[in-house]
Amino acid sequence: MTVNFLIFFNIFFGTVAPDFPPDEGPLRLKQAQMAVVDQIVEFAKWYEVDPYEMVAIAWVESRLNPNVVNRDKDAGALQVNCKIHWKKFGYHKPFTHLRSKRKMRREAIKQCVEAQKNIEENVANSAYLLKSMQRKYRGCRGENRWACYNGGPGWRVKHKERATKYKSKVKKIKRILEKHYEVLIKGSGC
């Protein structure tokens, strides 16, 4: 537990944590967060993406909370945007019988938001987005894929400052996770 606290003290404050006794310190990974991390690692391996990257993105996006939904309809631990990607993931198919495209879109977005609360669905959709953007857009390759994930393929024009900060956060947390991952995920096999 002391190691978890020290790692996340570094993430939050960017400094070296003082030595605290094992039962002290406000920043610990909660049991629910550990369960989410274990699931993300399992499904990231299944979908052949870097588990460190997925956990880092989930930490930056939602602090590992799978039930988060913001006003832009970003949902799940990895905050997949349902307003933009609902059709890409096929959430409209059960609603094609509706005559109104507006109703179909609204119902599909609702279904997408609910589906993203499932960790497996969330990781699958996030992995798909990361891989497809990296393959399709030259500006989304390497570490820039994180900026694309946050700001879209046109991140350099529209959201350069925000997406660059996001990319730096993900990189920093990924580095910390790679260094201390076995301590964080006991028995995950990483």
LOFI-984476 format. One record per residue: x, y, z of N, C-alpha, C in turn; residue number from 1; residue in three letters. Coordinates in steps of 0.001 Angstrom, whole numbers, plus 500000, padded with zeros to 6 digits. Layout:
<pts>
PT   n_px   n_py   n_pz  ca_px  ca_py  ca_pz   c_px   c_py   c_pz resi resn
PT      X      Y      Z      X      Y      Z      X      Y      Z  NUM  ALA
...
</pts>
This chain:
<pts>
PT   n_px   n_py   n_pz  ca_px  ca_py  ca_pz   c_px   c_py   c_pz resi resn
PT 500810 498802 500000 500000 500000 500000 500854 501262 500000    1  MET
PT 501970 501217 500676 502845 502382 500698 503337 502701 499301    2  THR
PT 503659 501655 498541 504155 501865 497188 503073 502502 496325    3  VAL
PT 501810 502019 496433 500710 502627 495677 500583 504104 496003    4  ASN
PT 500627 504436 497261 500513 505824 497665 501654 506649 497084    5  PHE
PT 502858 506143 497149 504007 506892 496646 503917 507105 495145    6  LEU
PT 503467 506093 494427 503335 506213 492973 502310 507275 492630    7  ILE
PT 501153 507216 493257 500112 508157 492903 500343 509545 493493    8  PHE
PT 501148 509657 494515 501567 510973 494993 502373 511652 493882    9  PHE
PT 503257 510876 493243 504035 511409 492123 503138 511835 490971   10  ASN
PT 502098 511047 490654 501200 511384 489561 500476 512692 489853   11  ILE
PT 499948 512838 491051 499171 514027 491373 500028 515276 491511   12  PHE
PT 501147 515160 492200 501908 516354 492533 503204 516512 491761   13  PHE
PT 503642 515477 491063 504857 515570 490271 506116 515727 491107   14  GLY
PT 506059 515340 492358 507224 515434 493236 507447 514088 493906   15  THR
PT 508549 513969 494550 508835 512753 495280 508078 512795 496601   16  VAL
PT 507357 511723 496876 506544 511674 498089 507417 511411 499306   17  ALA
PT 507072 512002 500426 507794 511686 501652 507464 510264 502092   18  PRO
PT 508287 509703 502930 508048 508353 503420 506963 508394 504483   19  ASP
PT 505803 507802 504160 504698 507723 505096 504601 506309 505626   20  PHE
PT 504153 506163 506859 503854 504818 507339 502770 504192 506454   21  PRO
PT 502691 502864 506376 501776 502208 505448 500309 502605 505561   22  PRO
PT 499826 502949 506731 498405 503232 506891 498059 504714 506800   23  ASP
PT 499007 505562 506458 498729 506989 506372 498807 507455 504930   24  GLU
PT 498254 508604 504666 498310 509198 503343 496958 509126 502658   25  GLY
PT 496487 510233 502102 495147 510287 501532 495020 509668 500137   26  PRO
PT 496115 509491 499425 496025 509063 498034 496374 507590 497867   27  LEU
PT 495352 506779 497804 495539 505352 497558 494594 504940 496448   28  ARG
PT 494978 503917 495725 494094 503373 494703 493010 502571 495399   29  LEU
PT 491782 502933 495176 490667 502265 495837 490440 500894 495224   30  LYS
PT 489749 500053 495969 489471 498697 495517 488714 498692 494186   31  GLN
PT 487750 499585 494041 486975 499656 492799 487868 500042 491623   32  ALA
PT 488812 500955 491849 489739 501350 490794 490652 500191 490416   33  GLN
PT 491084 499427 491404 491925 498261 491123 491172 497253 490251   34  MET
PT 489893 497058 490532 489087 496130 489730 488986 496623 488286   35  ALA
PT 488811 497928 488097 488734 498496 486756 490065 498314 486035   36  VAL
PT 491171 498561 486725 492488 498391 486117 492686 496942 485684   37  VAL
PT 492320 495998 486536 492450 494583 486183 491654 494259 484926   38  ASP
PT 490440 494779 484820 489619 494522 483637 490213 495176 482396   39  GLN
PT 490684 496409 482530 491286 497092 481381 492496 496316 480889   40  ILE
PT 493325 495835 481807 494513 495068 481421 494104 493799 480680   41  VAL
PT 493127 493104 481214 492671 491851 480594 492158 492097 479172   42  GLU
PT 491302 493087 479001 490712 493337 477692 491699 494003 476735   43  PHE
PT 492627 494777 477246 493645 495379 476384 494504 494287 475747   44  ALA
PT 494851 493278 476520 495609 492149 475962 494778 491439 474905   45  LYS
PT 493494 491263 475185 492597 490583 474256 492518 491328 472925   46  TRP
PT 492436 492662 472971 492321 493471 471762 493678 493918 471220   47  TYR
PT 494744 493374 471756 496120 493591 471291 496527 495060 471275   48  GLU
PT 496280 495726 472394 496763 497092 472590 497573 497113 473878   49  VAL
PT 498388 498118 474017 499261 498247 475176 498429 498504 476438   50  ASP
PT 498455 497574 477404 497648 497784 478619 498083 499007 479415   51  PRO
PT 499380 499318 479395 499860 500512 480107 499219 501773 479510   52  TYR
PT 499157 501803 478191 498583 502948 477500 497099 503098 477835   53  GLU
PT 496379 501989 477831 494950 502049 478104 494656 502473 479553   54  MET
PT 495433 501966 480494 495239 502358 481898 495602 503830 482078   55  VAL
PT 496673 504278 481426 497066 505688 481528 495973 506598 480961   56  ALA
PT 495410 506222 479823 494331 507022 479227 493117 507033 480160   57  ILE
PT 492782 505869 480709 491636 505798 481624 491869 506639 482868   58  ALA
PT 493114 506672 483345 493422 507488 484526 493240 508973 484214   59  TRP
PT 493770 509407 483068 493668 510819 482698 492214 511196 482401   60  VAL
PT 491496 510327 481728 490131 510641 481304 489133 510639 482455   61  GLU
PT 489200 509606 483330 488107 509448 484299 488556 509038 485688   62  SER
PT 489856 509001 485932 490374 508491 487216 489848 507083 487485   63  ARG
PT 489729 506300 486398 489347 504887 486441 487914 504668 486918   64  LEU
PT 487031 505595 486599 485617 505458 486948 484836 505086 485682   65  ASN
PT 484301 503861 485603 483610 503440 484379 482222 504046 484190   66  PRO
PT 481685 504717 485179 480326 505259 485098 480267 506746 484765   67  ASN
PT 481392 507342 484413 481432 508772 484129 480847 509051 482739   68  VAL
PT 479960 510049 482687 479413 510541 481423 479415 512054 481511   69  VAL
PT 480027 512729 480540 480023 514195 480590 478942 514750 479660   70  ASN
PT 478812 516051 479608 477729 516667 478839 477902 516487 477332   71  ARG
PT 479119 516206 476878 479369 515961 475457 479147 514510 475076   72  ASP
PT 478651 513717 476020 478369 512293 475837 479643 511467 475659   73  LYS
PT 480713 511884 476323 481893 511037 476466 481574 510106 477625   74  ASP
PT 481728 508796 477417 481252 507852 478421 482280 506764 478697   75  ALA
PT 482218 506226 479923 483058 505104 480315 484398 505543 480874   76  GLY
PT 485179 504581 481305 486492 504866 481890 487421 505526 480880   77  ALA
PT 487304 505151 479609 488167 505699 478566 487509 506836 477792   78  LEU
PT 486319 507245 478219 485614 508414 477688 485495 508412 476159   79  GLN
PT 484860 507383 475618 484560 507319 474189 483425 508289 473905   80  VAL
PT 483575 509111 472865 482571 510113 472542 481449 509488 471725   81  ASN
PT 480299 509341 472342 479151 508703 471688 478449 509631 470698   82  CYS
PT 478571 510934 470866 477955 511870 469923 478606 511757 468547   83  LYS
PT 479878 511443 468531 480613 511363 467269 480642 509944 466719   84  ILE
PT 480856 508948 467578 481160 507595 467112 480005 506608 467188   85  HIS
PT 478788 507028 467496 477674 506100 467658 477434 505262 466415   86  TRP
PT 477560 505845 465245 477295 505114 464005 478458 504188 463653   87  LYS
PT 479654 504638 463934 480853 503849 463638 480841 502504 464368   88  LYS
PT 480290 502487 465570 480257 501266 466369 478961 500484 466205   89  PHE
PT 478053 500953 465359 476839 500215 465037 475716 500312 466049   90  GLY
PT 475708 501348 466860 474655 501477 467856 473328 501910 467233   91  TYR
PT 473340 502303 465979 472121 502733 465305 471311 501560 464753   92  HIS
PT 471921 500400 464603 471259 499273 463932 469940 498844 464581   93  LYS
PT 469831 498785 465914 468527 498402 466481 467430 499448 466261   94  PRO
PT 467814 500642 465832 466843 501730 465716 466604 502162 464273   95  PHE
PT 467017 501355 463303 466831 501733 461895 465356 501748 461499   96  THR
PT 464506 501092 462279 463071 501070 461987 462398 502415 462280   97  HIS
PT 463049 503265 463053 462459 504565 463381 462478 505461 462147   98  LEU
PT 461384 506152 461906 461289 507007 460718 462138 508271 460847   99  ARG
PT 462185 508802 462026 462908 510050 462246 464389 509770 462499  100  SER
PT 465239 510390 461702 466692 510227 461906 467120 510837 463235  101  LYS
PT 466441 511884 463647 466754 512528 464923 466474 511579 466088  102  ARG
PT 465345 510884 466049 465014 509920 467096 465997 508757 467090  103  LYS
PT 466331 508279 465881 467283 507173 465769 468623 507580 466379  104  MET
PT 469076 508771 466043 470352 509262 466577 470310 509378 468094  105  ARG
PT 469237 509946 468615 469097 510128 470059 469103 508780 470795  106  ARG
PT 468348 507809 470277 468303 506487 470903 469636 505757 470780  107  GLU
PT 470289 505899 469644 471590 505248 469442 472641 505828 470383  108  ALA
PT 472620 507135 470584 473568 507767 471507 473307 507293 472935  109  ILE
PT 472032 507178 473322 471712 506662 474660 472241 505248 474832  110  LYS
PT 472037 504405 473811 472529 503029 473893 474056 502998 473953  111  GLN
PT 474710 503847 473197 476170 503927 473206 476682 504312 474586  112  CYS
PT 476066 505313 475196 476484 505762 476523 476367 504631 477534  113  VAL
PT 475262 503910 477506 475088 502790 478439 476092 501677 478164  114  GLU
PT 476363 501412 476896 477301 500341 476543 478725 500672 476976  115  ALA
PT 479086 501946 476970 480453 502332 477329 480736 502131 478815  116  GLN
PT 479708 501962 479614 479916 501695 481038 480422 500279 481271  117  LYS
PT 480298 499433 480258 480874 498088 480281 482342 498204 479873  118  ASN
PT 483247 497764 480733 484687 497946 480486 485124 497289 479184  119  ILE
PT 484631 496089 478907 485051 495396 477681 484665 496197 476442  120  GLU
PT 483437 496675 476403 482960 497471 475271 483780 498758 475154  121  GLU
PT 484055 499377 476282 484807 500624 476312 486234 500435 475799  122  ASN
PT 486891 499384 476246 488263 499109 475790 488263 498749 474308  123  VAL
PT 487298 497943 473870 487227 497556 472455 487058 498770 471558  124  ALA
PT 486146 499663 471921 485915 500854 471110 487109 501804 471144  125  ASN
PT 487727 501954 472298 488912 502818 472409 490075 502259 471598  126  SER
PT 490277 500956 471683 491354 500324 470916 491116 500514 469425  127  ALA
PT 489875 500350 469008 489534 500550 467600 489841 501987 467167  128  TYR
PT 489435 502956 467990 489683 504358 467645 491173 504657 467548  129  LEU
PT 491939 504195 468531 493386 504441 468513 494039 503832 467276  130  LEU
PT 493704 502576 466986 494311 501892 465837 493887 502518 464514  131  LYS
PT 492603 502838 464380 492131 503379 463100 492679 504782 462839  132  SER
PT 492752 505624 463878 493312 506959 463677 494797 506885 463341  133  MET
PT 495504 505976 463998 496935 505831 463741 497173 505349 462304  134  GLN
PT 496307 504464 461826 496450 503920 460485 496035 504949 459420  135  ARG
PT 495009 505716 459713 494410 506597 458713 495085 507965 458599  136  LYS
PT 495547 508515 459717 496073 509884 459714 497551 509896 460092  137  TYR
PT 498349 510533 459270 499794 510600 459520 500112 511356 460807  138  ARG
PT 499331 512372 461141 499561 513162 462349 499154 512453 463634  139  GLY
PT 498666 511222 463513 498202 510467 464677 499074 509242 464938  140  CYS
PT 500291 509292 464517 501170 508134 464708 502084 508361 465900  141  ARG
PT 502553 507266 466480 503436 507341 467643 502689 507901 468843  142  GLY
PT 503358 508743 469588 502735 509337 470775 501646 510351 470411  143  GLU
PT 501628 510795 469176 500577 511728 468749 499199 511074 468722  144  ASN
PT 499137 509735 468770 497831 509066 468782 497041 509453 470032  145  ARG
PT 497732 509775 471114 497039 510196 472333 496413 511569 472139  146  TRP
PT 497121 512452 471456 496557 513774 471164 495363 513638 470225  147  ALA
PT 495442 512733 469260 494313 512482 468358 493129 511900 469110  148  CYS
PT 493405 511029 470061 492340 510433 470859 491584 511517 471620  149  TYR
PT 492291 512521 472072 491679 513594 472842 491099 514694 471956  150  ASN
PT 491817 515088 470914 491405 516251 470134 490946 515957 468722  151  GLY
PT 490935 514679 468334 490542 514316 466979 491701 514457 466019  152  GLY
PT 491512 514006 464779 492602 514037 463797 493105 515446 463485  153  PRO
PT 492270 516463 463661 492690 517838 463403 493179 518550 464648  154  GLY
PT 493720 517809 465593 494116 518376 466888 495152 519473 466760  155  TRP
PT 496018 519425 465763 497076 520445 465630 496502 521803 465252  156  ARG
PT 495372 521805 464607 494746 523053 464181 493759 523543 465230  157  VAL
PT 492907 522649 465721 491806 523054 466589 492155 523105 468069  158  LYS
PT 492880 522097 468549 493073 521948 469994 494535 521665 470344  159  HIS
PT 495454 522333 469707 496865 521979 469856 497349 522039 471297  160  LYS
PT 497079 523116 471991 497579 523270 473365 496970 522230 474298  161  GLU
PT 495654 522064 474230 494967 521097 475095 495418 519666 474794  162  ARG
PT 495493 519313 473519 495874 517952 473137 497336 517670 473475  163  ALA
PT 498190 518663 473385 499603 518485 473744 499743 518242 475241  164  THR
PT 498994 518982 476055 499022 518747 477502 498494 517354 477836  165  LYS
PT 497444 516960 477155 496862 515626 477363 497888 514541 477027  166  TYR
PT 498561 514723 475896 499587 513759 475471 500696 513659 476514  167  LYS
PT 501102 514774 477079 502147 514775 478113 501692 514044 479374  168  SER
PT 500447 514254 479782 499921 513569 480967 499897 512056 480762  169  LYS
PT 499391 511633 479602 499315 510198 479322 500715 509589 479296  170  VAL
PT 501649 510294 478684 503027 509794 478603 503634 509643 479993  171  LYS
PT 503424 510639 480843 503977 510615 482196 503384 509468 483013  172  LYS
PT 502080 509315 482953 501428 508257 483729 501793 506894 483181  173  ILE
PT 501888 506769 481878 502283 505489 481273 503685 505095 481736  174  LYS
PT 504578 506062 481783 505951 505792 482242 505952 505309 483692  175  ARG
PT 505173 505960 484530 505084 505556 485939 504487 504159 486057  176  ILE
PT 503436 503888 485287 502808 502572 485330 503760 501484 484854  177  LEU
PT 504520 501753 483818 505484 500760 483318 506542 500449 484371  178  GLU
PT 506913 501460 485118 507941 501268 486138 507413 500489 487341  179  LYS
PT 506154 500696 487697 505613 500130 488935 504407 499224 488699  180  HIS
PT 504202 498747 487515 502963 498065 487169 502719 496786 487956  181  TYR
PT 503740 496000 488170 503549 494737 488894 503064 494985 490318  182  GLU
PT 503451 496121 490888 502986 496455 492228 501510 496839 492178  183  VAL
PT 501120 497561 491148 499740 498011 491042 498779 496876 490688  184  LEU
PT 499200 496000 489799 498322 494930 489350 498923 493606 489791  185  ILE
PT 498539 493168 490943 499068 491921 491473 498534 490757 490676  186  LYS
PT 499443 489938 490171 499044 488733 489469 498469 488957 488090  187  GLY
PT 498661 490133 487503 498084 490376 486181 498925 489733 485085  188  SER
PT 500161 489411 485371 501009 488782 484372 501705 489760 483459  189  GLY
PT 501559 491060 483707 502230 492054 482867 503691 492151 483218  190  CYS
</pts>
